[in-house]
Amino acid sequence: MRSTIPVLTAESVVLRSAARRAAATFGDSCALSLLDFGYGTGRVTNDFALEFPGDFGNSGLDLHVIAYDVSGVGLTKAMRKLTKGHGFDIDDDVTFNLFADTGYVAGSARRMTDATTTTVTFVHGNEHDDSTTVRDLVLEANGDEPFSLTTSWYSALSHIPTVARRAAFFDMLSEVTDSRGEIVVAPSVSGDLVDLQQYWNERRLAGDIGDLPIEIEGDVIYQTELSQENFWHVFGTDLWELLEQNLGPGQTGWLEAIRLPGEEFRSREEEQANYRGTQEFNRRVGRRPWTAAEYRSVHTAAAVRTGSTVLEAN
């Protein structure tokens, strides 16, 4: 578990800043469309979606979330929480097939609050699907229209083995996002899992990895609470490289610290102290590319791409 604080202040701030830019850009649309790649149980996105009517109701925009994840269990849990705890109604007969051999659109849940409609469409992916398949699937769920805002929080890209496959999925996130829209990809970076990084890098350099997908520095294998072995990539300078490769004309990109290293938060006070540290780091570094040492001083970072002409001060 990350901490007793479900959503970090820095996560909320970077998401709402991106949403404000998107709302200013797409204000003449009917709805703001948000793809969450690696939605899980909706930890960050549901918090935003539930507060959207109050925060953005005056914009005249509805919200349509495309919740993509390879875990049908996580999606089912999120759907039940929205319907049983927050008054969402199921539009269609939402069905999850935990044994499907390819991804599919499972269905939607919807809530009307005052004049704002919030819709969450659940897309159950398959970890073996390639980026083209996932691209077509999430666009289908959004009526074959590009997204106003695309997010990915902490784990989705990190679970993808090989440099080429991670690049293909980052490219896919860029491709499905409107060129004027927003992308926020926030994985763990070099200040996370430091001991595991060193252990697996030493084994990689010694040629002691067998057939495990350990390819570059930052690749690790960790054990879950159920003693299952999972792949994880901790990003370093390759995060900026992926972002830079997906900057087109009229687009701006930068990195933001989301969490500094340290123990899991036991209180809001501890989380706020860490947040103040991220603010200071971001003020000091600005929007230039980070050095390798700066990645090592941060636990989680957001790569942000915007096509908006409305930029807030960092």
N, C-alpha and C positions, 0 to 999 in steps of 0.2 A: 504494500500500500504506500501511496505517496506521502500522506500525512493525515492528520485529523481535519485539515482544512481542505474541503473538496475542490474548490476552485481558487487558484492563486490570484491575488490582486493583479499581478502583472499580466496574467492570462486574460483576465476580464478587461483590463485597460487596452491591451493591444487589439483584442477582438472588437471592442466597441469603437475604437478609433477607426479601424478598417471599415466597420459598418457605417459609421457616420460619413466617411468619404464615399462609400458605395451609394448611400442614400442620396447624397448630393449629386452624384453622377447619374443615377438611374431614377431620379425623382419623378420622371414622366412615365415610368413603368407601373404596372399593376402590383407587382410583387418583387421583393428582394429575394433572390434565390441563393441559397447557401449550401455548398457541398461540404460535408464533414467526412473526410477520407480517414477511416479508422475511428469511427464514431464510438465504438464500444458500447457503454451504457449511457452515452450522452453527457458525460461529466461536465464538460465545459459548454457544449452547445445547448443543452437543455436549459441550463441556467440563463443563458442569453435569450433563448426562445421564449421562456416564461416571462421574462421582463420586457420583451420587445414591445408589446402594446403600450406599456407605460413610457418606455424610453423613446420609441419611434412612432407612436400613434399619430402625432401631428404631421408626420411626413406623408400620410395617405397611402403608405405602402403596406401590403400584407407581407408575410414571411413564409417562404417555402424552403424547408430544410430537406436535403437529400442525405439520409443517414446511411453511409456505406460502411459495412464491416464484414469480416469473414466469420465472425462469431454469431451464429444464430441464437445462442444462449444469451449473449449480451444484448442483442437487439430485442429479443423477447422480454427480457427484464426491463429494458427502457420503455417499451410499448406499454407494459402493464403499469409502470409507474406513472406514465403520462395519462393513461385512461382511468386508473383507479385513484390516483392521487391529485391529478390536476385538471380533471374535467374534459379531457380529450375524448372525442367520439371516433370510432373506427369507421372510415368511409366505406371500405369494402371488407370482404372476409379476408383479413390478413392471415396468411399462412406461411409458416417457416418449415422448410424441409431440411433437416440437419444432415441429410445424406445426399443432397443434390451434388452432382458432379460438375456443375458450372453455376455461375452467379445468376440471380434473378431478382426482379422487383417483387417484394413480398406484399406490399400494400401500404396504406396511409392511415394516419390518425389526424384529426382536425379539431381546432377549438376556435370559437368566435368570442372575442373580448371587445366589448364596445363595438367600434367600427373596424377592428383589425382581425383578420383571419390568420391563424398560424397553422400550417400544415407540416407534418413530418412524414416523409415517404421513406420506408425502410427498404434498403437494398442489401440483400444477403449475398456477399461475394464468396468466391472460392479461392483459396490461397494459391492454387495452381493456375488461375486465369492470368493471361498476359495483360500488358497495359492497354493494348488495343481493345481487348474484350471488355475490360473494366471501363474504358472510355465510352464505348458504345452503350454500355449498361447504364452508367450514371446519366448520360445525356438522354437516353430513352426515358428515364425516370423524371427528367426535367422538361419533357415535351420537345426534346431535340434542340433545346436552346442553351447557349453558354451560360455559365454561372456569373452572378454579380460578385460573389465572394466565395472563396475556397479556403478551407482550413484543414489542418492535420495536427493533432495534439499528441506530442511526446513519443508515441510508440509505433505508429503505422509504418513509416518509412524505415524505422530502425529494425523492424522484423524482416525486412526484405534482404536476402543474401545477394551478393555480388554487386560490384560497382556498376556494371552495365544495366542490371535490372533496376537498381535504385534510380539511376539516371533516367531510364525509360518511364518509370512511374512519376518522377518529378516533372519530366517533360509532359506527361499526360495531364497532370494537374494544371500546368500552364495552358495546354491546348484546350481544355474544357472551360477555361475561365475567359470571360470577355476581356478583350485587350484593354478596355477602360476600367476593368474590375480590380479586385483585391485578392491577393494570395497571402496567407499566413501559415507557414509550416514551422512547427516548434518542436524539434526533437531534442534528445539529450546530446550534450556535447562533452568535450574532453575532461571537464571537471567532474563528470559522473563516472562511477564504476572504475575508479583509478586503478585499484589493485587488480581487477580482472583484466583491464586493458594491458597492464604490464605483463601479467601471467601469459595471456594468449599471444602477445606480441613476441615474447621470448620463445614460446613454442613455435610460432610461425617462422622466426628467423633461424631456429634450429632444425627446421624441416620436420617437426614433430606434430603434425596435425592430421595425418591419415587422410580420410575422405571427408573430413569436416569442412564446411564452407568458410574457412578462415582465409581471407584473401589479402587484406591490407591492415595496416595499423588502425585500431578502433573496433575491429571485428572481435566479438567474444561469444562464448557459449556460457549460459547461466542455467542454474537449476531452479525450477519453480517450486512452490510449496508442496506440489504433488510429486516432486523428484523427477520431473520431466526436463529434458534438455532443450533449451530454446536458443535460437540465434538472435543476436542483437548487434547492431552497428552503432557505435558512439561516434558522432560526427566531429570533425575538426575543420580544417580549411576547406575540405570538400563541400561543406554546406554552402559557403560563399560561391564556390565554383559552380555548383548546380544552379544557384540563384542567378548568377551573372550570365550563365548560358541561356537563361530564359527571360532575359530583359530585351524587349523589343523597342522600337521607336516610340517615344513619348512616355516610356515607363521608367520608374525609379525603384531602386531596391536598396535595402539596408538590413542590418542585423540588430536585434534588441535582446539584451539579457532578460530572461524570464525568472530564473532562479539561480542563486549562488550556491556553491557546495555547503554542506553542513548536515546535521542530524535532521530527521523528519520532524516536522513542526508539531508540537504538542499543544500550542495555543495560538490564537490570533495575534498575540503580541509578538511571538517568535516569527510568525509569517510576515508581519509588518516590518520588523527589523530587517529581514532578508529583502523585502521589497524596497526599502530605502536604500539598501546596498545596490540593488539592480538599477535604481534611478541614478545613483551617483556614477556607477559604471557607464551607463548609457550617455550621461551628460559628458563624461570625460572622453569617451571614445568617439562619440558622434556617429556619423553615418559612413565612415570610412571602413574598408575591409579590416577584419581583426587579424592580429598576429597569432601565431600558434600559442604563445604564452597566454594571451587573452582568452582563447578558447578553454585553456586549462583552468582558468579562474572562474569559469561559469559552468553551472550544472545543466541548465536548459536554456536554449536560445531560440528566438523566432527569426526566421528569414521572411522578410516582408517585401512583397512586390505590389506596386500600385500603378495604375494608369490614370489616376485622378490628377487633376490640376489643383485640387484643394488639399494642401499638405499642412499638417499641424507641426508645430515646433517639437523637436525631439526632447 
